[in-house]
Amino acid sequence: MNSFCINCHTLFSQNIQKWSLNDRRKGLPGSWNLIECGHCGVISMAPIPTEAQLSRYYAEYSNAESIDLSVSVGSRYPRLRKLFHFISGDVDPRDFIKVPIGARVLDYGCGLAGYLNDFHNRGIRISGAEVSGEIVKICQNKGLDVHEIKSFSRIPFKDNEFDIVYLMQVFEHLRDPHIFMEELFRIMKTGGCLYLALPNSSSIWRKVFKKNWVSGWFAPFHLFHFNKKSLSTLAVQHGFDVVKSWSQTPESWFRLNLKALLYPEENQLDSYRSFFDSRIIRYLVMLLLRIIDVLVTERDCLVIHLKKKN
């Protein structure tokens, strides 16, 4: 186990909080330790997996066969999509990122390229980066500018290239937050906008579900867990100003955690189907969460808008 916090480099005391988790979503064998720093409040996996280990994990994570780059209903009707996401709690960069004419955009960790493809079809100069070589090849064959991530400590683009960079549920997967923030600063233009969306370690639902907060913990893929304060502190250290932040709870995350609680023996929850996945239950959960949102301020998914300092 690490003897010091990778985020703030403070030595861990003997009274730190630590616990072990299994992979409840993909069913990978083994258990992984988490540790909470009493100084900065960041929760990290200990020890951090090597790049070779992460590559093996991600072989189970992505499925290139599921890539669909056809024009979706949400792409055709953006106002309807935005309204639905307001109700469902889904975090979609197309709903809140405004791209000026001619701006260069990067979707880091673009996954199955749904967002990237939509921006591309709108004539936006967007590139992507993805760890799966198979997904990269498919995207490139479809005419998308997607680069393969060879190292988790290096972004495969030149200095001062991008006006806007966004990472949707990616930052928590990275092995060294400090090195990566330096890389983000390097590739962005002065005054450029950075958007990070990631699980919120201060969420009320983390406290409710505890070990069953699998949407947030997602061992062994999520290596770090931040809240608004700790993430803002990290960003400022590396030359970014905080413009705005907010949080919301996607109903799909809530249902996943609820299934983890009610089906304790199930370790492949991402593919497990139950009556909680029926349309009526989904709508009821959406309604419940939006009512609760009136009463709470710390929700599951944290979004922070940062700006590279002049």
Backbone hydrogen bonds in HBPLUS format (Angstrom, degrees):
<---DONOR---> <-ACCEPTOR-->    atom                        ^
c    i                          cat <-CA-CA->   ^        H-A-AA   ^      H-
h    n   atom  resd res      DA  || num        DHA   H-A  angle D-A-AA Bond
n    s   type  num  typ     dist DA aas  dist angle  dist       angle   num
A0012-PHE N   A0003-SER O   3.04 MM   9  5.85 169.2  2.05 136.2 139.6     1
A0005-CYS N   A0010-THR O   2.85 MM   5  5.36 161.6  1.89 146.4 149.8     2
A0009-HIS N   A0005-CYS O   2.64 MM   4  4.67 134.5  1.84 134.4 144.7     3
A0036-GLU N   A0017-GLN O   2.94 MM  19  5.43 162.4  1.97 158.4 161.5     4
A0019-TRP N   A0034-LEU O   3.03 MM  15  5.44 152.7  2.10 142.4 150.0     5
A0034-LEU N   A0019-TRP O   2.74 MM  15  5.44 164.9  1.76 169.7 173.4     6
A0021-LEU N   A0032-TRP O   2.84 MM  11  5.39 154.6  1.90 148.5 156.3     7
A0032-TRP N   A0021-LEU O   2.85 MM  11  5.39 159.6  1.89 153.3 159.9     8
A0269-LEU N   A0024-ARG O   3.03 MM 245  6.19 175.3  2.04 143.5 143.9     9
A0270-ASP N   A0025-ARG O   3.29 MM 245  5.08 165.3  2.31 122.3 126.0    10
A0046-ALA N   A0033-ASN O   2.87 MM  13  5.41 158.2  1.91 138.2 142.0    11
A0035-ILE N   A0044-SER O   2.86 MM   9  5.53 151.5  1.94 154.3 163.7    12
A0044-SER N   A0035-ILE O   2.95 MM   9  5.53 161.7  1.98 155.2 156.5    13
A0037-CYS N   A0042-VAL O   3.06 MM   5  5.63 175.8  2.06 150.9 150.8    14
A0041-GLY N   A0037-CYS O   2.98 MM   4  4.99 135.4  2.19 125.7 137.6    15
A0043-ILE N   A0225-HIS O   3.21 MM 182  4.97 169.2  2.22 141.8 143.8    16
A0225-HIS N   A0043-ILE O   2.74 MM 182  4.97 136.5  1.93 152.3 158.3    17
A0045-MET N   A0223-LEU O   2.89 MM 178  5.16 145.9  2.01 147.8 149.5    18
A0054-LEU N   A0050-THR O   2.96 MM   4  6.26 161.5  2.00 151.0 156.1    19
A0055-SER N   A0051-GLU O   2.94 MM   4  6.11 151.8  2.02 144.2 151.7    20
A0056-ARG N   A0052-ALA O   3.17 MM   4  6.48 149.9  2.26 142.6 149.7    21
A0057-TYR N   A0053-GLN O   2.97 MM   4  6.33 155.7  2.03 149.7 156.9    22
A0058-TYR N   A0054-LEU O   2.87 MM   4  6.10 163.3  1.90 155.0 158.8    23
A0059-ALA N   A0056-ARG O   3.27 MM   3  5.24 142.5  2.42  95.3 105.9    24
A0060-GLU N   A0057-TYR O   2.98 MM   3  5.71 155.6  2.04 116.4 123.4    25
A0066-SER N   A0063-ASN O   3.07 MM   3  5.85 165.1  2.09 121.6 126.1    26
A0067-ILE N   A0064-ALA O   3.20 MM   3  5.64 166.4  2.22 119.0 119.3    27
A0075-SER N   A0072-SER O   3.17 MM   3  5.18 128.8  2.44  94.1 107.1    28
A0076-ARG N   A0072-SER O   3.15 MM   4  6.49 150.4  2.24 144.8 152.6    29
A0077-TYR N   A0073-VAL O   2.91 MM   4  6.08 147.8  2.01 151.9 160.9    30
A0081-ARG N   A0077-TYR O   2.96 MM   4  6.26 157.0  2.02 153.9 161.4    31
A0082-LYS N   A0078-PRO O   2.89 MM   4  6.07 159.6  1.94 147.7 152.5    32
A0083-LEU N   A0079-ARG O   3.04 MM   4  6.23 155.3  2.10 143.7 150.1    33
A0084-PHE N   A0080-LEU O   2.94 MM   4  6.17 161.1  1.97 149.8 154.9    34
A0085-HIS N   A0081-ARG O   2.91 MM   4  6.16 158.2  1.96 151.5 157.6    35
A0086-PHE N   A0082-LYS O   2.98 MM   4  6.17 140.9  2.13 139.4 149.8    36
A0087-ILE N   A0083-LEU O   3.20 MM   4  6.53 146.1  2.32 143.3 151.4    37
A0087-ILE N   A0084-PHE O   3.10 MM   3  5.16 122.1  2.45  95.0 109.1    38
A0088-SER N   A0084-PHE O   2.76 MM   4  6.01 159.7  1.80 152.9 159.7    39
A0089-GLY N   A0085-HIS O   2.76 MM   4  5.33 141.4  1.91 135.1 142.8    40
A0251-GLU N   A0088-SER O   2.89 MM 163  5.69 154.5  1.95 169.3 177.9    41
A0095-ASP N   A0092-ASP O   2.90 MM   3  5.61 158.8  1.95 123.7 130.1    42
A0096-PHE N   A0093-PRO O   3.28 MM   3  5.59 145.9  2.40 105.3 113.4    43
A0097-ILE N   A0093-PRO O   2.92 MM   4  5.61 150.0  2.01 160.3 162.7    44
A0103-ALA N   A0100-PRO O   3.17 MM   3  5.57 166.3  2.19 132.8 133.1    45
A0163-ASP N   A0104-ARG O   2.88 MM  59  5.26 146.7  1.99 132.0 142.2    46
A0164-ILE N   A0104-ARG O   3.09 MM  60  6.43 156.3  2.15 159.2 162.6    47
A0105-VAL N   A0125-ARG O   2.97 MM  20  6.20 162.6  2.00 152.3 154.6    48
A0127-SER N   A0105-VAL O   2.89 MM  22  6.31 155.6  1.95 153.6 159.2    49
A0106-LEU N   A0164-ILE O   2.90 MM  58  6.39 144.5  2.03 146.5 158.0    50
A0166-TYR N   A0106-LEU O   3.00 MM  60  6.43 160.8  2.04 170.1 175.9    51
A0107-ASP N   A0127-SER O   2.91 MM  20  6.30 161.1  1.95 152.5 157.9    52
A0129-ALA N   A0107-ASP O   3.14 MM  22  6.52 143.7  2.27 153.0 147.3    53
A0108-TYR N   A0166-TYR O   3.18 MM  58  6.37 149.2  2.28 159.0 166.8    54
A0109-GLY N   A0129-ALA O   2.69 MM  20  5.38 139.5  1.84 134.8 148.6    55
A0110-CYS N   A0129-ALA O   3.03 MM  19  6.01 148.8  2.13 144.0 151.6    56
A0113-ALA N   A0110-CYS O   2.95 MM   3  5.13 159.4  1.99 131.0 135.4    57
A0117-ASN N   A0113-ALA O   2.90 MM   4  5.76 159.4  1.94 141.9 147.6    58
A0118-ASP N   A0114-GLY O   3.27 MM   4  6.43 153.4  2.35 140.7 147.1    59
A0119-PHE N   A0115-TYR O   3.01 MM   4  6.37 167.4  2.03 162.2 164.6    60
A0120-HIS N   A0116-LEU O   2.85 MM   4  6.02 161.5  1.88 151.6 157.7    61
A0121-ASN N   A0117-ASN O   2.90 MM   4  6.06 155.1  1.96 144.9 151.0    62
A0122-ARG N   A0118-ASP O   3.19 MM   4  6.45 126.9  2.49 138.5 151.7    63
A0122-ARG N   A0119-PHE O   3.06 MM   3  5.16 139.8  2.23  99.1 111.1    64
A0124-ILE N   A0119-PHE O   3.20 MM   5  5.56 159.4  2.24 153.2 147.8    65
A0123-GLY N   A0120-HIS O   2.98 MM   3  5.32 159.2  2.02 114.5 117.5    66
A0126-ILE N   A0124-ILE O   2.97 MM   2  5.67 119.6  2.35 111.8  95.2    67
A0128-GLY N   A0145-ASP O   2.80 MM  17  6.22 147.0  1.91 148.6 154.1    68
A0147-HIS N   A0128-GLY O   2.83 MM  19  6.13 161.9  1.86 140.6 141.5    69
A0130-GLU N   A0147-HIS O   3.00 MM  17  6.42 153.7  2.07 160.3 167.9    70
A0149-ILE N   A0130-GLU O   2.85 MM  19  5.49 154.7  1.92 129.1 132.0    71
A0136-VAL N   A0132-SER O   3.04 MM   4  6.32 159.5  2.08 151.3 157.5    72
A0137-LYS N   A0133-GLY O   3.06 MM   4  6.28 158.5  2.11 147.3 151.5    73
A0138-ILE N   A0134-GLU O   3.16 MM   4  6.44 160.8  2.20 147.1 152.0    74
A0139-CYS N   A0135-ILE O   2.96 MM   4  6.19 165.1  1.98 155.7 159.6    75
A0140-GLN N   A0136-VAL O   2.90 MM   4  6.09 161.7  1.93 152.1 157.5    76
A0141-ASN N   A0137-LYS O   2.92 MM   4  6.09 154.0  1.99 147.2 154.2    77
A0142-LYS N   A0138-ILE O   3.14 MM   4  6.39 125.7  2.45 135.6 149.4    78
A0142-LYS N   A0139-CYS O   3.00 MM   3  5.05 136.9  2.19  97.1 109.9    79
A0144-LEU N   A0139-CYS O   2.99 MM   5  5.31 162.5  2.02 148.1 143.1    80
A0143-GLY N   A0140-GLN O   2.99 MM   3  5.09 160.0  2.03 107.8 111.7    81
A0154-ARG N   A0151-SER O   3.35 MM   3  5.46 168.5  2.36 110.1 110.5    82
A0157-PHE N   A0155-ILE O   2.76 MM   2  5.76 141.5  1.90 106.8  96.8    83
A0160-ASN N   A0186-ARG O   2.82 MM  26  6.15 166.0  1.84 146.6 145.8    84
A0161-GLU N   A0187-ILE O   2.67 MM  26  5.40 131.4  1.90 125.2 134.3    85
A0162-PHE N   A0187-ILE O   2.97 MM  25  6.27 166.6  1.99 153.7 158.2    86
A0189-LYS N   A0162-PHE O   2.83 MM  27  5.67 165.9  1.85 152.5 150.5    87
A0193-CYS N   A0163-ASP O   2.84 MM  30  6.32 147.2  1.95 163.2 160.7    88
A0165-VAL N   A0193-CYS O   2.97 MM  28  6.46 155.7  2.03 159.1 166.5    89
A0195-TYR N   A0165-VAL O   2.93 MM  30  6.39 154.9  1.99 153.2 161.4    90
A0167-LEU N   A0195-TYR O   2.92 MM  28  6.33 156.3  1.97 163.3 170.9    91
A0197-ALA N   A0167-LEU O   3.02 MM  30  6.37 155.3  2.09 168.8 164.7    92
A0169-GLN N   A0197-ALA O   2.75 MM  28  5.43 151.4  1.83 137.1 145.3    93
A0173-HIS N   A0170-VAL O   2.80 MM   3  5.44 161.5  1.84 124.5 131.0    94
A0174-LEU N   A0171-PHE O   3.28 MM   3  5.62 169.0  2.30 113.5 116.8    95
A0223-LEU N   A0172-GLU O   2.67 MM  51  5.75 141.5  1.81 156.2 164.4    96
A0224-PHE N   A0172-GLU O   3.27 MM  52  5.02 155.6  2.33 133.7 138.4    97
A0180-PHE N   A0176-ASP O   3.11 MM   4  6.30 161.3  2.14 156.5 162.4    98
A0181-MET N   A0177-PRO O   2.94 MM   4  6.08 152.7  2.01 144.6 151.5    99
A0182-GLU N   A0178-HIS O   3.07 MM   4  6.34 153.0  2.15 148.6 155.8   100
A0183-GLU N   A0179-ILE O   3.05 MM   4  6.37 146.9  2.16 141.0 150.1   101
A0184-LEU N   A0180-PHE O   2.87 MM   4  6.19 156.5  1.93 151.2 157.3   102
A0185-PHE N   A0181-MET O   2.96 MM   4  6.16 159.0  2.01 145.9 151.3   103
A0186-ARG N   A0182-GLU O   2.96 MM   4  6.16 148.4  2.06 140.2 149.2   104
A0187-ILE N   A0183-GLU O   3.10 MM   4  6.38 158.7  2.14 155.9 158.5   105
A0192-GLY N   A0189-LYS O   2.89 MM   3  5.20 151.3  1.97 137.5 136.0   106
A0191-GLY N   A0308-LYS O   3.04 MM 117  4.88 138.5  2.21 122.1 133.3   107
A0308-LYS N   A0192-GLY O   2.89 MM 116  5.39 161.7  1.93 155.0 161.0   108
A0194-LEU N   A0306-LEU O   2.82 MM 112  4.93 166.5  1.83 136.4 140.6   109
A0306-LEU N   A0194-LEU O   2.70 MM 112  4.93 174.7  1.70 160.5 162.1   110
A0196-LEU N   A0304-ILE O   3.05 MM 108  5.40 163.1  2.08 152.3 157.3   111
A0304-ILE N   A0196-LEU O   2.89 MM 108  5.40 158.5  1.94 154.8 162.0   112
A0198-LEU N   A0302-LEU O   2.93 MM 104  5.44 156.2  1.99 152.1 159.8   113
A0302-LEU N   A0198-LEU O   2.78 MM 104  5.44 153.5  1.85 169.0 166.5   114
A0200-ASN N   A0300-ASP O   2.70 MM 100  5.28 157.7  1.75 157.4 156.0   115
A0203-SER N   A0200-ASN O   3.00 MM   3  5.36 162.7  2.04 119.1 120.7   116
A0201-SER N   A0226-PHE O   2.87 MM  25  5.47 179.3  1.87 139.0 139.2   117
A0206-ARG N   A0203-SER O   3.19 MM   3  5.38 139.8  2.36 100.1 110.4   118
A0204-ILE N   A0298-GLU O   2.96 MM  94  5.87 162.6  1.99 147.4 142.4   119
A0208-VAL N   A0204-ILE O   3.08 MM   4  6.42 140.7  2.24 138.2 149.7   120
A0209-PHE N   A0205-TRP O   2.91 MM   4  5.87 174.1  1.92 146.7 148.7   121
A0210-LYS N   A0206-ARG O   2.86 MM   4  5.35 143.1  1.99 134.0 144.0   122
A0212-ASN N   A0209-PHE O   2.92 MM   3  4.99 151.1  2.01 135.8 128.8   123
A0213-TRP N   A0210-LYS O   3.05 MM   3  5.54 155.3  2.12 121.4 122.0   124
A0216-GLY N   A0213-TRP O   3.12 MM   3  5.69 139.9  2.29 110.1 120.0   125
A0217-TRP N   A0213-TRP O   2.95 MM   4  6.18 174.1  1.95 158.1 159.8   126
A0218-PHE N   A0214-VAL O   3.08 MM   4  5.16 137.5  2.27 120.6 132.1   127
A0221-PHE N   A0218-PHE O   2.84 MM   3  5.83 131.3  2.08 139.3 146.3   128
A0222-HIS N   A0218-PHE O   3.10 MM   4  5.59 157.7  2.15 130.4 136.6   129
A0231-LEU N   A0227-ASN O   2.98 MM   4  5.99 163.0  2.01 158.0 163.2   130
A0232-SER N   A0228-LYS O   2.95 MM   4  5.92 155.2  2.01 143.4 150.8   131
A0233-THR N   A0229-LYS O   2.99 MM   4  6.17 158.2  2.04 148.8 154.7   132
A0234-LEU N   A0230-SER O   3.10 MM   4  6.27 157.4  2.15 140.8 146.5   133
A0235-ALA N   A0231-LEU O   2.96 MM   4  6.18 161.9  1.99 149.0 153.8   134
A0236-VAL N   A0232-SER O   2.98 MM   4  6.17 165.9  2.00 154.7 157.5   135
A0237-GLN N   A0233-THR O   3.17 MM   4  6.32 153.3  2.25 144.1 150.9   136
A0238-HIS N   A0235-ALA O   3.03 MM   3  5.33 141.8  2.18 104.1 115.1   137
A0240-PHE N   A0235-ALA O   3.12 MM   5  5.31 147.9  2.23 135.3 136.4   138
A0239-GLY N   A0236-VAL O   3.30 MM   3  5.38 159.2  2.35 114.8 111.1   139
A0309-LYS N   A0239-GLY O   2.96 MM  70  5.71 179.4  1.96 157.1 157.2   140
A0241-ASP N   A0307-LYS O   2.81 MM  66  5.16 162.8  1.84 149.5 153.6   141
A0307-LYS N   A0241-ASP O   2.86 MM  66  5.16 149.4  1.95 144.8 153.7   142
A0243-VAL N   A0305-HIS O   2.81 MM  62  5.43 161.8  1.84 154.6 158.4   143
A0244-LYS N   A0305-HIS O   3.34 MM  61  5.17 158.0  2.40 133.7 136.9   144
A0305-HIS N   A0244-LYS O   2.76 MM  61  5.17 178.0  1.76 165.7 165.6   145
A0246-TRP N   A0303-VAL O   2.94 MM  57  5.44 154.7  2.01 152.7 160.4   146
A0303-VAL N   A0246-TRP O   2.80 MM  57  5.44 168.7  1.81 171.8 169.2   147
A0248-GLN N   A0301-CYS O   3.02 MM  53  5.33 147.3  2.13 138.0 146.2   148
A0301-CYS N   A0248-GLN O   2.81 MM  53  5.33 161.1  1.85 145.8 151.6   149
A0253-TRP N   A0250-PRO O   3.08 MM   3  5.35 127.5  2.37 103.3 115.9   150
A0254-PHE N   A0250-PRO O   3.20 MM   4  6.59 162.3  2.23 153.7 158.0   151
A0255-ARG N   A0251-GLU O   2.97 MM   4  6.18 163.1  2.00 151.1 155.0   152
A0256-LEU N   A0252-SER O   3.09 MM   4  6.18 150.8  2.18 137.2 145.0   153
A0257-ASN N   A0253-TRP O   3.03 MM   4  6.34 159.5  2.08 153.6 158.2   154
A0258-LEU N   A0254-PHE O   2.91 MM   4  6.14 151.8  1.99 147.0 155.8   155
A0259-LYS N   A0255-ARG O   2.92 MM   4  6.14 153.7  1.99 147.2 153.2   156
A0260-ALA N   A0256-LEU O   3.02 MM   4  6.29 149.8  2.11 142.0 150.7   157
A0261-LEU N   A0257-ASN O   3.02 MM   4  6.31 147.0  2.13 143.4 151.7   158
A0262-LEU N   A0258-LEU O   2.99 MM   4  6.23 156.7  2.04 147.6 153.8   159
A0263-TYR N   A0259-LYS O   2.78 MM   4  5.62 140.6  1.94 148.0 155.3   160
A0266-GLU N   A0263-TYR O   3.06 MM   3  5.59 163.0  2.09 120.3 125.7   161
A0271-SER N   A0268-GLN O   3.19 MM   3  5.95 145.1  2.32 117.5 124.7   162
A0272-TYR N   A0268-GLN O   3.07 MM   4  6.09 123.7  2.40 138.4 153.0   163
A0277-ASP N   A0274-SER O   2.99 MM   3  5.74 167.5  2.00 121.4 125.5   164
A0278-SER N   A0275-PHE O   3.11 MM   3  5.36 165.7  2.13 110.9 113.7   165
A0282-ARG N   A0278-SER O   3.04 MM   4  6.31 160.9  2.08 154.5 160.3   166
A0283-TYR N   A0279-ARG O   3.04 MM   4  6.31 160.5  2.08 152.2 156.2   167
A0284-LEU N   A0280-ILE O   3.01 MM   4  6.23 154.7  2.08 144.4 151.6   168
A0285-VAL N   A0281-ILE O   2.87 MM   4  6.08 156.5  1.93 153.1 159.3   169
A0286-MET N   A0282-ARG O   2.95 MM   4  6.23 158.3  2.00 148.9 154.8   170
A0287-LEU N   A0283-TYR O   3.05 MM   4  6.30 163.3  2.08 147.9 151.5   171
A0288-LEU N   A0284-LEU O   2.93 MM   4  6.16 162.5  1.96 148.5 153.5   172
A0289-LEU N   A0285-VAL O   2.90 MM   4  6.06 168.4  1.91 158.7 160.9   173
A0290-ARG N   A0286-MET O   3.02 MM   4  6.22 158.7  2.07 151.4 157.0   174
A0291-ILE N   A0287-LEU O   3.12 MM   4  6.35 147.1  2.24 145.7 154.1   175
A0292-ILE N   A0288-LEU O   3.01 MM   4  6.30 160.2  2.05 150.6 156.2   176
A0293-ASP N   A0289-LEU O   2.83 MM   4  6.00 145.0  1.95 144.9 155.0   177
A0294-VAL N   A0291-ILE O   3.19 MM   3  5.66 146.6  2.30 106.9 115.3   178
A0295-LEU N   A0292-ILE O   2.79 MM   3  5.34 146.7  1.90 116.1 126.1   179
A0296-VAL N   A0292-ILE O   3.22 MM   4  6.50 129.8  2.48 147.2 160.7   180
